[in-house]
Amino acid sequence: MQQQEIVNFLEKYFVSNHCEIIEKQQGYMTVQLTIEIDKLLMNRPFYWTYVEKTNGTPNPMKLTLITDRDKTSDEIKGDFIHFGAPRLHQIFESTKKLASYIRLYQHTTVTTGNTALFPWLGLNVKVSFKCDRKRDILMSLGIQLINGSIVEGFQEQLEQLDLRPKIPDLAYTMSPLIKPQSGVNRLQQYIRGFVETQEHTWADEARKRWDEDLALLNSFYEGIDEKPESYTIEKEALREQYEPKVLVEIINGGLFYLTQNTIQ
């Protein structure tokens, strides 16, 4: 995920959740949080408990997010945001509570005749390649639930459309031939294929570092026939640290009813 993609995601996240972007400059933005987003992101449970018990005036915080490391200076204070940053991970997690699943319909300028809307299932997914290091890839996939075609960059195309929760007048929805759960299964298979095409030297290198540290650990206990519990604990800790894993996490998803040739 590139920095500009992160900027676009942050802007859409805050605007969609009714947070005012009070300052936006090249490399950083300052946002006035709502009460709901403050509670999700700012870790102030005691403050909000006090406000609610005393009927006090709520004062949600402002949050400055820096997307250009060159802007991190004494003049600008805030959280540096990059893919893998704790604050960005926290924002991803909050989307599950805010809107993990939606249903939207495309509105067009057509005013006569009936417009057919085709069903698409969209998923935003985080793929993590994890060992003692970690690399995350954000994928946005869509599958049409009639012909089964799959596209990448689905979210980016949706952002260009006028989508609303109510079906427009003079429009009707096509019945899906592929059930949503089957669509999810097809997208999961697509992700597995993507993972298999990736370079996996990172896993071999992790196992090599694991072997080196395990050899060092064994040298500390050399000559001891019955290994103590501490050896077992340290050995397991090495496994948890170094063992290569690929983790797939669905961030959110939805059904989108779109005109026939909208998605390419």
C-alpha angles and dihedrals in degrees: 000000000000124000093251090054088052091051091050091048093049093049092050092045095053097039091048089052094049096251113148116233097218096179131019122177134159104291102009146042136197118214132193104222125218120231092259095050092043089056091049099045113023102058097226104138095146092052093051093044089053093048092049095046094048096037087236126168109272116234110191114197132248116239126205116202120192118203098173115064090209088067093061100105141122089275096057119045120189149097117303106228123207134141104289095025113138093234093053090047088051091052091049089052092050091058088068090061095041102046119342093162132024140172117213137173128212116241118208138183092250108124102173133055127013119295120213115223117203121214119244127181112212128193130184107206136183116213113196125195100200136184125117082322129042137215121185128199122191114212128188111196133179131190125192108229094215107049098016096234114159126208133185123220089040096151092053091055092046091055089065093058136083101242123177136175093240125069110247124245115266092027136106133188125243114231112247118245090196117061115234092244090052087050090054090050091051091050091049089053089049090053091050089054090050092051092050091055093055124101109263102191086111089069093048090049091049091052089050092053088045092054091048094052091043090053089051091049091050090051090059090056097038113141094021108119098192109044116218124237090259089065092054091048093049092046091052090048089056091051092051091048100046109023108116114238136173112210124192118197126182107220097185142320146183151178117266125190109207138170115266103262100029097104118056 
